[in-house]
Amino acid sequence: MLESDVYKYLESNHIEYELIQHEAAYTIEEIEKMNIKGYEYVVKNLFVRDDKKRHYYLIVVKKDAVVNMKELQSKINSRRLSFASEEDLKKYLSLSHGEVTPLGIFNDVSQSVEVIFDQNISDIIGIHPLTNTKTIYIKTSELIQMIKEHGNKVSVVSL
């Protein structure tokens, strides 16, 4: 999926969104410094895997959340978790470091990656539309539905 496909998908499915353009942002801290409109809805996305590289997860949490990997692995019944490599990020989501977004799931043709949302995320979510020079804001429930319709497993967990 390309960035232009994201907008086509949202529009063809009548999903309302707001788009903000900004300088390239590779981290939450960089976005914070830009003071963009809607910053409070921006989330942090972590791409992790188990120690056998059998299960991959995209973790979506509030931008200021600290994720305890041991606690997370217990909650999702996983083996030991660690960050996936940039190679795996490219292989599964066709993304690079600094571009991680739940919309990358649409590039996961094998539906191998499970998406874990922190239940404390607000009703609106700010994410990159496959490029880190823009942020889109959509309803979290609509994003979750989009991911489920794509065929990836989605869980909402208290982190």
Secondary structure, 3 states (H helix, E strand, C coil): CCHHHHHHHHHHCCCCCEEEECCCCCCHHHHHHHCCCCHHHEEEEEEEEECCCCCEEEEEEECCCCCCHHHHHHHCCCCCEEECCHHHHHHHHCCCCCCCCHHHHHHCCCCCEEEEEECCCCCEEEECCCCCCEEEEEEHHHHHHHHHHHCCCEEEECC
